[in-house]
Amino acid sequence: MAERGAPIGNQYAAKGRIWTDALKRAIARRLDGDLQHGLDKLADQLVAAGMEQGERWALEHIADRLEGKATEHKVVDQTVTVEVGNARTLATTLRALEQPAEVTGLTVQ
């Protein structure tokens, strides 16, 4: 399936960085313009909250940053009745479904 990106010329992502840029400036102001040192201090505090204080939110944030956020899994329980004339008809019908992750309990009558 082809990737669907934003249309050419879309500037929505740039607008989202306004808040990120403001946070970076605020962190740098706290340490005389040293953004990297400020980020290191924040990272230290986050790790301390997770490891020393056992804060679940901190542990989850660290895990999300290191491993990536877990993908959402959905279980759909649905009955589909298909009249099958031949294998090509079955294959076409299954392709028409929205990319089922798993087909279980398929009964052909």
C-alpha positions in Angstrom: 0.0 0.0 0.0 1.4 3.4 -1.0 2.3 5.9 1.7 -0.1 8.8 2.0 1.8 11.9 3.0 0.7 15.5 3.3 0.1 17.4 0.1 3.1 19.2 -1.3 3.5 22.6 0.3 1.7 21.5 3.6 3.1 23.6 6.5 1.1 22.0 9.4 4.2 20.2 10.8 6.1 23.5 10.9 3.4 25.1 13.0 3.6 22.3 15.5 7.3 23.2 16.2 6.4 26.6 17.6 5.8 25.1 21.0 8.9 22.9 20.7 11.0 25.9 19.9 9.5 27.9 22.8 10.4 25.0 25.2 13.9 24.9 23.9 14.3 28.6 24.4 12.9 28.4 27.9 15.3 25.6 28.8 18.3 27.4 27.4 17.3 30.6 29.3 17.5 28.7 32.6 21.1 27.8 31.9 22.6 30.9 30.2 21.8 29.7 26.7 23.1 26.1 27.1 20.3 24.0 25.7 22.2 20.8 25.8 23.0 21.1 29.4 19.4 21.9 30.2 18.2 18.9 28.3 20.7 16.7 30.1 19.4 18.0 33.5 15.8 17.3 32.4 16.8 13.8 31.3 18.5 13.2 34.7 15.3 14.3 36.5 13.2 12.0 34.3 15.5 9.0 35.0 15.5 9.8 38.7 11.7 10.0 38.8 11.5 6.6 37.1 14.3 4.7 38.8 14.5 6.3 42.3 10.9 7.3 42.8 9.2 4.5 40.8 7.0 7.0 38.9 5.0 5.0 36.4 4.6 8.0 34.0 8.4 8.4 33.9 9.1 4.7 33.3 6.5 4.7 30.5 8.0 7.8 28.9 11.5 6.4 29.1 10.3 3.1 27.6 8.4 4.9 24.8 11.5 7.0 23.9 13.9 4.0 23.9 11.7 1.3 22.3 9.0 3.4 20.6 5.4 3.5 21.6 3.5 0.2 21.5 1.3 -0.2 18.5 -2.5 -0.4 19.1 -4.0 -3.8 18.6 -7.7 -4.2 17.8 -9.6 -7.4 17.9 -12.6 -7.4 15.7 -15.1 -10.2 16.1 -17.3 -10.2 13.0 -19.1 -12.9 11.0 -18.8 -12.7 7.3 -20.9 -14.9 5.0 -19.4 -15.5 1.6 -20.8 -17.5 -1.3 -17.8 -19.0 -2.9 -18.0 -20.0 -6.6 -14.3 -20.5 -7.0 -10.9 -19.7 -5.5 -10.7 -16.4 -7.5 -14.0 -15.2 -6.0 -12.8 -16.0 -2.5 -9.5 -14.2 -3.0 -11.2 -11.1 -4.4 -13.7 -11.1 -1.5 -10.9 -11.4 1.1 -8.9 -8.6 -0.6 -12.0 -6.4 -0.4 -12.0 -6.6 3.4 -9.9 -4.0 5.1 -6.6 -5.8 5.5 -7.6 -8.4 8.1 -4.7 -9.2 10.4 -6.0 -12.7 10.9 -9.0 -14.6 9.6 -10.3 -17.2 12.0 -13.4 -19.3 12.0 -13.9 -19.2 8.3 -16.7 -21.5 7.3 -17.5 -22.3 3.7 -21.0 -23.7 3.0 
